[in-house]
């Protein structure tokens, strides 16, 4: 990568883009503005087609906001957030993006951004195309995405696919390489999920209690102290199933269940 850097401005406010263009004029040796986009969808198309080195990015935009747009990119340019977001959110951006600018953008603050970019390019040279912060930025975006709400888990019974409501599920239990879904009526169904995948997929009403079990906390009938900081969980199902928690999960269980 060489200076000046191919630069894209993305903001749904024409006045904001016009102001940023004016502020960037003294830094033409650093930023070569090759285009503008008025929303995330336009920005996504432009980035994929033109592969800019740097993107000045607003967050709140129609069609696709800044986070949604970044999550869809196949390659990540250097990202400079230009945002009116509050200081608490900006702390996360500061750690994971190349830089951030709080609107209204000030000329003095922009000069520090330009210097930071020049230092990155001079330090990384030809390799600076590989933005060292792109991985952490993508991780931040993943964390900020809300979980998709689910209400049931699909299982196969014979030739049928059955949707089991989460409210009917007492727990999931791993046996060897298989994970089973268990219901209040005592039924047991083989699933296609791992416990790790289920932990990410399920709402926080489900609690990982050991390496081999996830329980629906609304289906816990009793909790008994066990050996070595463990607990014995009695479930409110037809069998009054008993599960022993893992010692490494004890603190989490106590906090979540207020024990």
Secondary structure as UniProt FT lines:
FT   STRAND          5..10
FT   HELIX           14..24
FT   HELIX           25..27
FT   TURN            28..30
FT   STRAND          31..37
FT   HELIX           40..50
FT   STRAND          54..57
FT   HELIX           66..72
FT   STRAND          78..83
FT   HELIX           87..96
FT   STRAND          99..102
FT   HELIX           107..124
FT   HELIX           125..129
FT   TURN            132..133
FT   HELIX           134..144
FT   STRAND          152..157
FT   TURN            158..159
FT   STRAND          160..165
FT   HELIX           166..168
FT   STRAND          169..175
FT   TURN            176..177
FT   STRAND          178..183
FT   TURN            184..185
FT   STRAND          188..190
FT   HELIX           195..201
FT   TURN            204..205
FT   STRAND          206..210
FT   TURN            211..212
FT   STRAND          213..216
FT   HELIX           217..219
FT   STRAND          220..225
FT   HELIX           227..229
FT   STRAND          231..235
FT   TURN            238..239
FT   STRAND          242..244
FT   HELIX           247..249
FT   HELIX           250..257
//
